[in-house]
Amino acid sequence: MKLRIVVDAMGSDHCPSPDVAGAVLAAREYGDTILLVGEESQVRPEIDKHDIRGLSLEIVHARDVIKMMDKPSQVGKEKPESSMYIGMRLVQDGLADAFVTAGNTGAALSIATLYALRRIPGVRRPALTGIIRTGDVALTLLDVGANADSKPDWIAQFALMGEIYARLSLKIQRPRVGLLSNGEEEGKGNELVRTAAELVRALPINFVGNVEPKDLLSGGADVVVTDGFVGNITLKTLEAATRTMGDLIRAEITRSPLTALGGILARPAFRRVYKQVDPFEIGGAPLLGINGVVIIGHGRSNQIAIKNAVGQARKAVLGKVVDAIASGLR
C-alpha cells in the first residue's frame, strides 16, 4: 500500500540536509510519496543533491520555521505558516497519512493538541512515547514528557494506548504491560502508582504489575507506563548511560597497544552491538492520543533516523493505531 507521509524538512538541528536525505531514503525503500514541508528555496537544492529518478517526492512550501528555543505555548498562534503546522494540517485535511518531525517536541505537542489534529475523542491527555531497543527486546515507554503531572486515569489511558500501539504497530502479540515503580510487589510505589494500578488492572490488557527500573531492558514487559516527569528522566538517563558506557569502552580500548589491537579485531562485534541500541535505528516514536499519526524524532537525527521514523509512521498507519485507540476508549 502506497502512503503519503509528510516529513518536516525544517525539523532537525541541521535541517534541511538530513531531513531531505532521510526522506529520499524513505521514498526509495518504502515506495511511498514523501511530502517535504519547508522553505522551498532551501529544500529544493538539497533534493537536487540526490538521484530521485523513479521516486515520489513533493515540496510543500512553508515560510516559517519553528526553532528549538521557541516557546511551545506561542508557536501555534505566532507561526501558523511553519513547516510543523502546515505538515499536520495536511494530515488533518486528509491529504497525507502521517507526519514526521525531528523538531521541537513541545511545539509538536502543542500544535497537534491545540491547533491541528487535536485529541481523539475520549483521550484525556496525549502521551509521548519512547521506543527503546536492546537486541531483540523492544520496550515501549510512555509517557516520556508530554505530561509532567499526571492523574491515575490518565496513566490507565496511557497503558491502553501503549498496548494498542505495541500490538498493532510493533506486532507484539498480547503485549505485557507494567507500571514503573520502586518495587515489583503489589502495593509498592507512591499514591499515583498505587491508584493507577487498580485502574490498569481492570483494563482488558495483559497487565503484569509493577516493573522496577532494573528490569526495563531485560524483557520483563513490552510496555511500561509512568507519568511524563519520571518517564522523561528515565529515558534521558538510559540514553546518557549508553553514551557513557560507549565512551568508557573506547577510552579503555585505546589505553594500550595490546587492547587497541583487540579493539580493532572486535570492531565488527562492537558495531553490531551499537546498532542494536542506536536510537536512530528506531528513528522516532509516536505521540499517542492525537487524531492522526505523528512521529517525533531526536533533534540530532541523521538521515538514517529520518528514514526509520518514516518507517515507524507507516507501521502506525497500516496498523490503524488511531482507529484502534478511538475504539478502545468507547
C-alpha positions in Angstrom: 0.0 0.0 0.0 1.4 3.3 -1.1 1.1 6.1 1.5 1.6 9.8 1.6 3.8 10.8 4.5 4.8 14.3 5.5 8.4 15.0 6.6 9.1 18.2 8.3 12.1 19.4 6.3 12.9 22.1 8.8 12.8 19.9 11.9 16.3 18.6 12.8 19.2 20.5 14.3 21.0 20.5 11.0 17.9 20.9 8.7 17.2 20.6 5.9 20.1 18.3 4.9 19.4 15.2 7.0 15.6 15.6 6.7 15.7 15.7 2.9 18.3 12.9 2.7 16.2 10.7 5.0 13.1 11.4 3.0 14.8 10.3 -0.2 16.0 7.1 1.5 12.4 6.5 2.8 10.9 7.1 -0.7 13.4 4.7 -2.2 12.9 2.0 0.5 9.2 2.1 1.1 7.9 3.4 -2.3 5.7 6.0 -0.6 5.1 9.6 -1.6 7.0 11.8 0.7 5.9 15.4 1.1 8.7 17.6 2.2 7.3 20.7 4.0 9.7 23.6 4.4 11.2 26.7 2.9 11.4 25.7 -0.8 14.5 27.8 -1.6 16.3 25.6 1.0 14.6 22.3 0.4 14.9 22.1 -3.4 18.8 22.5 -3.5 19.0 19.6 -1.0 16.8 17.4 -3.2 18.9 18.2 -6.2 21.9 16.6 -4.5 20.2 13.2 -4.8 19.2 10.8 -7.5 15.5 10.9 -7.2 14.6 9.1 -10.5 11.5 7.0 -10.0 10.9 8.4 -6.6 7.7 10.2 -5.5 8.7 13.4 -3.7 6.8 16.6 -3.4 7.7 20.0 -1.9 5.1 21.9 0.1 6.3 25.4 0.8 6.3 26.7 4.4 7.8 30.1 5.1 8.2 29.8 8.9 10.5 27.6 10.9 9.9 26.5 14.5 13.2 26.6 16.3 14.3 24.7 19.4 14.2 27.8 21.5 10.7 28.8 20.5 8.1 28.6 23.3 5.6 25.7 22.6 2.8 27.8 24.1 3.2 30.5 21.5 4.2 28.8 18.2 0.6 27.8 17.3 -0.5 31.4 17.2 2.7 33.1 16.1 3.8 30.7 13.4 0.7 29.3 11.6 2.8 29.1 8.4 5.5 26.9 9.9 6.5 23.6 8.4 5.2 21.8 11.5 1.8 23.5 11.5 1.3 23.1 7.7 2.5 19.5 7.8 0.0 18.5 10.5 -2.8 20.3 8.6 -2.1 18.1 5.6 -2.8 15.1 7.8 -5.9 16.7 9.3 -7.3 17.6 5.9 -6.8 14.0 4.6 -4.0 15.0 2.1 -1.4 12.9 3.9 -1.4 9.8 6.1 1.2 10.7 8.7 3.5 13.4 9.9 7.2 13.0 10.9 9.4 15.6 12.5 12.7 15.9 14.3 11.8 19.3 15.6 10.8 20.9 18.8 8.9 18.3 20.8 6.9 20.7 22.9 5.9 22.7 19.8 4.8 19.5 18.1 2.7 18.5 21.1 1.1 22.0 21.3 0.2 22.3 17.7 -1.1 18.7 17.4 -3.2 19.0 20.6 -4.5 22.6 20.4 -4.4 23.7 16.7 -4.2 21.0 14.1 -5.1 17.3 14.7 -6.4 17.6 18.3 -7.1 14.7 20.6 -9.0 11.6 19.8 -12.5 11.9 21.5 -12.3 10.5 25.0 -8.5 10.9 25.4 -7.8 12.9 28.5 -4.2 13.7 27.6 -1.9 12.6 24.8 1.2 10.6 25.7 4.7 10.9 24.2 6.2 7.5 23.6 9.8 6.3 23.6 10.7 3.0 21.9 13.9 1.5 23.5 15.6 -1.4 21.8 18.3 -3.7 23.2 18.9 -6.7 20.9 15.6 -8.4 20.2 13.8 -6.6 23.0 11.7 -3.5 22.1 10.3 -1.6 25.0 7.5 1.0 24.6 7.8 3.5 27.4 5.2 6.2 28.0 4.7 9.0 28.9 8.2 10.4 28.3 7.4 14.1 28.6 4.0 15.2 27.4 2.6 15.4 31.0 4.9 16.2 33.8 2.0 15.9 36.3 -0.4 13.0 35.6 -3.6 11.6 37.2 -4.3 7.9 37.7 -7.0 7.8 35.0 -4.5 9.3 32.6 -2.0 6.6 33.4 -4.6 4.0 32.7 -5.3 5.5 29.3 -1.6 5.6 28.6 -1.5 1.9 29.4 -4.3 1.1 27.0 -2.8 3.3 24.2 0.6 1.8 24.6 -0.7 -1.7 24.5 -2.6 -1.0 21.3 0.5 0.6 19.7 2.8 -2.3 20.7 0.3 -4.9 19.4 -0.8 -3.3 16.1 2.3 -1.3 15.1 5.2 -3.3 16.6 3.4 -6.6 16.1 3.9 -7.9 19.6 1.2 -10.5 20.4 -0.5 -9.8 23.7 2.0 -7.2 25.0 2.9 -7.4 28.7 2.1 -4.0 30.3 3.7 -2.9 33.5 3.8 0.2 35.7 7.2 1.7 36.5 7.7 1.6 40.3 10.3 1.4 43.0 9.4 -2.3 43.7 7.6 -5.1 41.9 5.4 -6.1 44.8 1.8 -5.1 44.7 1.2 -2.0 46.8 4.6 -0.5 46.1 5.0 3.0 44.7 3.6 6.4 45.5 -0.1 7.2 45.6 -0.2 7.8 41.9 1.2 4.4 41.1 -0.9 2.5 43.6 -4.2 4.1 42.4 -3.3 3.8 38.8 -2.5 0.1 39.3 -6.1 -0.6 40.3 -7.4 1.1 37.2 -5.0 -0.6 34.8 -5.7 -4.0 36.4 -9.4 -3.5 35.3 -8.5 -3.0 31.7 -8.7 -5.7 29.0 -5.0 -5.9 28.6 -2.2 -8.2 29.8 -1.2 -6.3 32.9 1.9 -7.8 34.7 2.1 -5.4 37.6 4.9 -3.2 38.7 8.2 -3.1 36.9 11.4 -1.8 38.6 13.9 0.3 36.6 16.5 -2.5 36.7 14.1 -4.7 34.7 13.3 -2.2 31.9 15.8 -3.6 29.5 15.6 -7.3 30.4 12.3 -8.0 28.7 10.1 -8.2 31.7 7.5 -6.1 30.0 6.7 -4.9 26.5 5.0 -1.7 27.5 6.0 0.3 30.7 3.8 3.2 31.8 4.6 6.2 34.1 4.0 9.9 34.3 5.8 12.2 31.9 8.2 13.6 34.6 9.5 10.2 35.6 9.4 8.9 32.1 11.4 11.7 30.7 14.1 11.4 33.3 14.2 7.6 32.8 14.6 7.9 29.0 17.3 10.5 29.3 19.2 8.5 32.0 19.2 5.4 29.7 20.4 7.4 26.8 23.2 9.0 28.9 24.2 5.7 30.4 24.5 4.2 26.9 26.7 7.0 25.7 28.9 7.0 28.8 29.4 3.3 28.6 30.4 3.6 24.9 32.9 6.4 25.8 34.4 4.3 28.6 34.9 1.3 26.4 36.6 3.4 23.7 38.8 5.0 26.2 39.9 1.7 27.7 40.5 0.1 24.3 42.9 2.8 23.3 44.8 2.8 26.6 47.5 0.4 25.4 48.7 -1.0 22.0 47.5 -4.5 23.0 43.9 -3.5 23.9 43.9 -1.3 20.8 44.7 -4.3 18.6 42.0 -6.3 20.4 39.6 -3.4 19.8 40.3 -3.5 16.0 39.6 -7.2 15.9 36.4 -6.8 17.9 35.2 -3.8 15.9 32.6 -5.7 13.9 31.1 -7.0 17.1 31.0 -3.5 18.6 29.3 -2.2 15.5 26.6 -4.9 15.7 26.1 -4.1 19.4 25.9 -0.4 18.8 23.3 -0.9 16.0 21.1 -2.8 18.5 21.0 0.1 20.9 21.3 3.0 18.5 18.1 5.2 18.8 18.5 6.2 15.2 17.6 2.7 14.2 14.2 3.4 15.7 14.0 6.8 14.2 11.2 8.3 16.2 8.2 7.4 18.4 4.5 8.3 18.2 2.5 10.9 20.0 -0.4 8.7 21.1 -3.9 10.0 21.7 -3.8 12.5 18.8 -6.3 12.2 15.9 -3.6 11.4 13.4 -0.2 9.7 13.2 2.5 12.0 14.5 6.1 10.6 14.9 8.7 12.7 16.7 12.4 12.0 16.5 15.6 13.5 18.1 16.7 16.9 17.1 20.1 15.4 16.3 18.6 12.9 13.9 20.6 11.9 10.8 19.3 10.7 7.5 19.0 7.1 8.8 16.9 8.2 11.7 14.6 10.2 9.5 14.1 7.3 7.1 13.4 5.0 10.1 11.0 7.5 11.6 9.0 7.3 8.3 9.1 3.6 8.7 7.5 3.9 12.2 4.9 6.2 10.7 3.9 3.7 8.1 3.6 0.9 10.7 1.2 3.0 12.8 -0.8 3.9 9.7 -1.0 0.4 8.4 -1.8 -0.9 11.9 -4.7 1.6 12.1 -3.5 2.6 15.6 -5.5 5.8 15.7 -8.8 4.0 14.9 -8.0 1.3 17.4 -7.4 3.8 20.2 -10.6 5.6 19.4 -12.5 2.2 19.5 -10.7 1.2 22.7 -11.9 4.3 24.6 -15.5 4.0 23.7 
